[in-house]
Amino acid sequence: MNKKNKVPFFASLQVKYALSYFVIFAVVLVLLNTYPLMASQELLFTSKRDSLKSQTAVMASALMELESLSAEQVARVMNMLDSMGTTRILVTDPAGLILYDSTRQPGEEEADSSGGEAEYRYALYQEVVSALRGNDVFYSRYVDRMFTSTAAMPIVYRGMVIGAIYILEVDRAQGQLLDSLQQNLRTISLVIAAVTVVMSTFFSKMLTARIAALLRAIRIVGEGEYGHRLQPVGRDEMAQLAGEFNQLTDRLQTTEEVRRRFVSDASHELKTPLASIRLLADSILQTDEMDPAVVRDFVGDIGSEAERLTRITEHLLALTRLDSLPAGEEWAVDVARVTERTVALLQPVADAAGVTVEKNLKPGCAVLCTEDDLSQICYNLVENAVKYNYNGGKVFVSVYRDGDQVLLEVGDTGVGIPEEDLPKVFNRFYRVDKARSRAAGGTGLGLSIVRDTVRRHGGWVTARPRSPEGSLFTVGFPRYVLEEDERGRGQ
């Protein structure tokens, strides 16, 4: 590949497709590693809140039966209750003094009281303070692979807060389970990421390979290899694009072949009269004493060849104009009137060839066209019918309506056209009998001009044998309804 046409790495479609796949999967992996963990934490927080609040409510209900709280009474009640796996339970009086602590053994409390120096300890926790104000409190957090949850509730007796109960729970098992889930998700994410990189690279290469093949094919065709084709694979849009590319190259190849044949034929047609003119001119120049009558003949032949060159040039210019310019402004043209005038112009030619022209021109045959184009169509068809006819032959010119069509027919009793040549007579420079065509002054372009001119105005033209002899050319145009015709029909 030319360095000038080389695509930068990060600008290539393959990298863009691969990155797009990877970004999509990266978003999925982020969601996979966050949402399940967040949902699991929220579920565990809810479960612990319900569990601890339930335990706190049971213990507070049991302690509410006491009119006043003392260390001995609280210890007796709490010993009767199941701590249900909690880490620490505190019971305080209204001032926050700890009356019961599940983390201290009864022997330790007795030693303190027997020593005569009672250890007054206060639970200065935020949860306890809030509970002594009459609020139910719950906090939970997940740190260092374990859940730490606290709950506090006031102990109310006859509408008065006589103390508070505080529960602390440290759950390492649930924390380890959540950590294990997180590790498993990370492992799965790494595997998915590796598979994603491989698959995105594979699929992007597979997709861009077909695009690269199309790009190579376009460059090959751009260099003039119009016979190059792609092999469509599958039934997706890329396969359709390959099929459209093949159809385009088919049309390009056909157009190129027609162009080369046209250039070759045009060169040949122009070369023949030029060679004749040069040969005749050289003959005159190289002969010292030439009979004046022979010189006049040679000069006359030079003039005939020059006229032939002029006709070929004019026809080529007409075809070029038809190929490159859009159709001019159209208006309603009476086909019968234009045909009448054109046949009158060719009448001297027909008389000189001993050919009789018979006309059958119906009125009311208007089409959207230009008089010049319609006159050229009629002129070429009638002139060919006269040129390729026999002495004493006939030419039949008809104009009539057929439904919503206006038909112009030109038939003759001439040499005719073989069946195998009928599809080719409208091709440029195509002649059935080359020798007779050159003798008659034909260029092989007249019928091509007729076909292209007719098509420019939405019409059609056909050629077929005429029974019992000769040829019949038919030109059809969409009929144009004149305003007076519409008014007459309304009346």
Secondary structure, 3 states (H helix, E strand, C coil): CCHHHCCCHHHCHHHHHHHHHHHHHHHHHHHHHHHHHHHHHHHHHHHHHHHHHHHHHHHHHHHHCCCCCCHHHHHHHHHHCCCCCCCEEEEECCCCEEEEECCCCHHHHHHHHHCCCCCCCECCCHHHHHHHCCCCEEEEEEECCEEEEEEEEEEEECCEEEEEEEEEEEEHHHHHHHHHHHHHHHHHHHHHHHHHHHHHHHHHHHHHHHHHHHHHHHHHHHCCCCCCCCCCCCCCHHHHHHHHHHHHHHHHHHHHHHHHHHHHHHHHHHHHHHHHHHHHHHHHHHCCCCCHHHHHHHHHHHHHHHHHHHHHHHHHHHHHHHHHCCCCCCEEEEHHHHHHHHHHHHHHHHHHHCCEEEEEECCCCEEEECHHHHHHHHHHHHHHHHHCCCCCCEEEEEEEEECCEEEEEEEECCCCCCHHHHHHCCCCCCCCCHHHHHHCCCCCCHHHHHHHHHHHCCCEEEEEECCCCCEEEEEEEEECCCHHHHHHHHC
